[in-house]
Amino acid sequence: MVKHRPFILSSMTLYWVLSGCSLQSARIQAAPESDIPLPKPPIEVRIEQPARAFPTETLYSLLAAEIAGSRAQYDLALSNYAQQARETRDPQIAERATMIARYMNNNPLALEMARIWVDAAPHNKDALANTSMAYMQAGQLRDAFTYSRRLMEEEGEPLFQNIAAFAASQDDNNRNQLLNDYVSLLQQNPQNEQLMVGTGALLQQQGKYDEAMKLTQQALKLHPRSIPAAILEANLLHQLKRDQEAITKMAALLEFYPDNTSLRQQYARILTHHDLELAQEQFQILVKQRPNDGDMLLSLGIIAMERKDSATAKNAFEELLDKDQHLSTAHYYLGRIAEAREDWPEAIINYLQVDSGNDFLSATLSLLGIFVRQEDFLSAQQHMNRVRLRFPDQSEALYVLHSQTLVKYNHNEEADKILNEGLINFPDSTRLLFARAMLNHQRNQWTATERDLRQILKLDADNVSALNSLGYLLADRTQRYEEAQALLEKALRLKPDDAAIMDSIGWLNYRVGKYPEALGHLRSAFALGPNAEIAAHLGEVLWIVGDKTEARRIWQEGIKFSPNDPVIQKTLQRLKADL
């Protein structure tokens, strides 16, 4: 059985193409049939017999376009239609070209063809709607608004709500100009639902929530079952931190419109902030209502993971793979699920297939972590080499990340090898030098630490991190206090409100016996950026000056910030103190 083709040559099309042609004979050979159904254009195009005959060259070009379409050669079909639309300015040809361009997501050409179409048929509602849409997709929203206004005047359905939604990506100035257009037209049409909702959305984007809410509630009084107005109201309530009102109203509205997926989607998204279980239920309904929508499956999977419902999450991500949607993201989360149950081969397979998107770096680091934990340093090296080849501009940072992962799992010798390799390729990299300095500091290799920090300061004399680290090293591990003071004072001038620098200066003062000055700097540091190390230093000075109660309180507070940091325990052991 021969299946329908979207551009198959019909008797009407042949009559249209050949009308006016003076050929003695014409043989039309149809394209070979196939059992594979071809995709249909989004809009059925009805072409009537033209009012005038075309030149033979035009007719052949149009015939070639139809044959190309019947063979799924849509690029060729579009090229021919576009060329003839430019030459003939015929509205029917321009219409055909516009629809094929839209079908192929060729937005610039769709705009060009729509403009020819609307110029040739200025009162045609479809032409006006397509031109408005094309301008909207091009980001030219005031032009889109103009054609939607003309469409409204022709008693068609304008795109005011869609245009306003697109404005979220515009800057404040462009959005404000568009808002003025909406307000002006709304004054002339004060009960128009689309204008009310569109204006409310623009006000919301400008941060004018109260004005937007007032207009939205007016729209709901006039149009009590307006889904767009209800969704806008819910968004505004969410931004005004009145989520329970939004949830109650949307739940009530869903009783009237249970099949409205836009309404249910907004309801589910607000629920994610308050009730993940109910949100998951709503996304499960949405997946059933929109079985081919990968975004719904992705949302369901992520929420299920948050709830530690691994079975539901795994099914959702595997279904995304079956549908060939969100592939990298699905593999990333399947990798996380496998890693959580320590199924290393499955995790590695999935992480390796994350090749793009926001999850690529996370997948790279997770895969690196698996190799390092297994002490498979060769695979880790090969993996990072591949990533560096793919992203050469990030190569320096990738060396740092590689070394940090090795340090995290206490493979300091391997980390040193990676940093040394990185510095061969990037000998003036202050990032790599600083990472190696911190590694050497951790390994109690003070001379090597000082050498790298001084090399950084040769390359960048105002490097605050190097000034502070070297100053602290000299204060803590040597008696070169004057050098330390010069370095730390310069660091503080460059960054006067930095807690780490204040801590270093406080520690220097403690080391030289200036206890009141030490306490002043250390208290300021702890107030600015409390952490375990500053707590250890402040507590030690308090203990030495005899305020042991306050010292214990500070240490206990520091432990709360970083329960697993050993710095306070080491201080207690050295001072033979107790909590």
Secondary structure as UniProt FT lines:
FT   TURN            6..7
FT   HELIX           11..18
FT   TURN            19..20
FT   HELIX           56..70
FT   TURN            71..72
FT   HELIX           74..88
FT   HELIX           91..103
FT   TURN            104..105
FT   HELIX           107..120
FT   TURN            122..123
FT   HELIX           125..137
FT   TURN            138..139
FT   HELIX           141..153
FT   TURN            154..155
FT   HELIX           160..166
FT   HELIX           167..169
FT   HELIX           172..188
FT   TURN            190..191
FT   HELIX           193..205
FT   TURN            206..207
FT   HELIX           209..222
FT   TURN            224..225
FT   HELIX           227..239
FT   TURN            240..241
FT   HELIX           243..256
FT   TURN            258..259
FT   HELIX           261..271
FT   TURN            272..274
FT   HELIX           276..289
FT   TURN            291..292
FT   HELIX           294..306
FT   TURN            307..308
FT   HELIX           310..323
FT   HELIX           327..340
FT   TURN            341..342
FT   HELIX           344..352
FT   TURN            358..359
FT   HELIX           360..373
FT   TURN            374..375
FT   HELIX           377..390
FT   HELIX           392..394
FT   HELIX           395..408
FT   TURN            409..410
FT   HELIX           412..425
FT   TURN            427..428
FT   HELIX           430..442
FT   TURN            443..444
FT   HELIX           446..459
FT   TURN            461..462
FT   HELIX           464..477
FT   HELIX           481..494
FT   TURN            496..497
FT   HELIX           499..511
FT   TURN            512..513
FT   HELIX           515..528
FT   HELIX           532..544
FT   TURN            545..546
FT   HELIX           548..561
FT   TURN            563..564
FT   HELIX           567..575
//
